[in-house]
Structure formats: C-alpha cells, structure tokens
Amino acid sequence: MDALTDEDRHALYRRSLVVVVVSQVFGGAGLAAGVTVGGLLAQDMLGNDSLAGLPAALFTLGSALAAFTVGRLTQRTGRRGGLAAGFAAGSVGAAGIVTAAVADRPALLFLSLFVYGAGTATNLQARYAGTDLAPPGRRATAVSIALVSTTAGAVAGPLSVNLLGELATSLGIPALAGPFLLAAVAFAVAGLVLFVFLRPDPYLVSLRLARAAAPSDPAPARGRVSPGVAVGATVMVLTQVAMVAIMTMTPVHMRHHQHGLGQVGFVISMHIAAMFLPSLLTGRLVDRLGSMPMAVTAAGTLLTAGVVAAVSPGDSLAGLTLALVLLGLGWNFGLISGTAYIVDSTEPATRAKTQGTVDVLIALAGAGGGAASGVISDAAGFATLSLAGGLLAVLLIPVLVWQRTTRPSPVATAGAGSSRGPVA
C-alpha cells in the first residue's frame, strides 16, 4: 500500500468519495427529521413553548459525545468503523423517539434524542472522509462534494413530512414521529454502505502514505493548538450557534402564525437545501480565493439572515423562507471555510482526533444555541432571537483579523499545490 502511484491514489480518492456521497444521501434524510419536527414533537408532548428548543439541545449534546467517540475510533481503526458505528447509534435513537411518541414517555424521548444525535454528528464527520486522499488544492472541493450529496435526502425529508405523517398515523404512531421512522431506516442504510464499501479505508491509507513519505519526522507536539485549528473551530462554532438558534424556533414561530405543517416542511427544506446545495461552488471558491474571504462572507450572510427573519411578518411565508435560505447559505460558507482551516492545519497522524474534538465544540455550541433559543424567544420574541443570532456571527470578523497576524502553519505551508495559500 505504501508504493501507491499517483494514479492509484487518485483512483482510491474517487472511490472513497463515491461511497461517502451515497452514504450522505441517506444520512441527510436522517438528520432532517430532528430539524423539521423535533421541536414540534416536544411542544406537543410537553405543552410548553419554552422547552421547544430542548430537542435541538439534546440531539446536539448527543452529537458532541458521538463526535468525540467517532473521532477517537477513527484515529484507531479508520473512517469505516467510526462512521458506521455512529450511524448505527443514530438509527437506534430515531427508533427510540418513535417509541417514546407512541408511549407518550417524555423521559424516553429525551434519552432517544440524545442518542439520535450520533447520526447527525456522523453525517457531519463523514465530510472529512473525502479529504483524506484529496490533493492539497482540492480539499475544500472534496468537502463540498460530500456535503452537496446530503441535499437530496435532507430536502426530501421535510418535503415529505405530510406523507410520512400519514404513514405514521396509519400505523398508530403520532404524525410528528413519522419523519423519525425515515431517520431510523436512513441512518441504518448510511452506516451499512460505509461499513461494506469504504475499503480500503482512506484514513488508514493516508496514514501509511504519510509515514512512508517522512518516516523520520518527529512526532507532533502534544498540547499545542495551531492558529489554523483555533480559527477554523471558532468559525464553525459561531456559525453553528447562529444557525441553530434561529432555525430551531422557526417552526414554532410559524405554528403560532397559523402556518401548516406542509409550509413548515417547505421552509425547512429550503433552509437545508441552502445549507448543502451550494457546496460545490463554495468549495471551489475556498480553494481559489482562500478560507478567510469565505468566512467573512459567512458572517455577513448570517447577519443578513437574522435581520430578514426579525423584520419579516410572522404570516409571511416568503419572508421566512428568504431568511432561512440566507441562514443555510451562511452556515455553508462557514462550515466549508472552517473545515478547510482544520484540514490544512493538521497532520495525518493526529487529524482524525483533532477533527472529532473540533466537531465536539461545534455540537456543544449548537446545543447551547438550541437550548437558549426557546427561552430567549419565549421571553423576548422571535425577532430578538433572530437579531441576536445574526449579531453573534459578526464576532467572526475580529477572530479573522487576529488570524492575519499569525504565521502560516507548517502543514499549510508544506502543502505544495494548494491554491488557498496560508490558512493559519
């Protein structure tokens, strides 16, 4: 394996990317359930608007634990085992949510939402699998291909919420639990695809190639976080908080203004499409222009989304759709530019563990945003919540200004052929 030619490596890169793409289609369908009806299901079972943000908090907390576990498992056994295990746990969690809805057991709902978060975390971590064997100048594009493939399932899920609700009702299951039936199956299929077809494991191959290329290099210093990792993590954390806070309460806000479940599903599907569909263009822009310009663009787009959401009348489907599309687009810019910082600022020997740790921070940030969103919206209104989320994203600007004063990381500088230039 150490004697791979450039052609062999490129062929493995393309094969790995195809497998990731297929798994992401199913994974996207699984993650859409929590986004679309999680808050509404909790609202129905608990009868309390201030707790409507709790599902997002719980499954993002669960995703934090899963991100850590998947990252460590990947470091030891490769992408295949880590990602398959994460999707399997997500499938179990989704099935538990359906059971909790049928039995009307809030405690089981909370536990199952936590476990369900493993699927959402794994779906996000799968983006890294496409970068393991990617050429340095195409890493952001590889991330974007993995993300854009999530679009089909992630958009189809919310659009079919009425159909899934009818199916659930015919089976004696509450309508709002219908999308979680789809999630249980979709996560299971995504994990199976990765477990069966992600061979040879791209991460393990990249480790062997790195060791063969520089067998005498000293081990990386422990306890030192490069500026590129710190900046990339900050970009994704702030992006995640702003997005989750506004997105979580939008379905509840719409229900208060007499929007039907189909309209809620439409808005969320447009939001998710904006999160993933522009990825191919975003990845190419990051590879050509650099991570920093796209991170600045993310901050401006998220601020605009918050303002539009705040000023749009509650009964305006067009206004809320525009706000949620801008929100998804800003998240897309932030995630891909932040991921590029992380990949370019780490070495293969520690990359998976670092990626898992960063995704833990992203998940914890999302959990905080989800939990606080219900309380803030209930106390101060949806407009205040939206403005706060948009203004939070602007904090990216001073972080990026600080980044310009730091020296390029050795990993980024050494990546000959990269068109992004220094990123750390």
Order of alpha helices (4+ residues) and beta strands (2+ residues): alpha-alpha-alpha-alpha-alpha-alpha-alpha-alpha-alpha-alpha-alpha-alpha-alpha-alpha-alpha-alpha-alpha-alpha
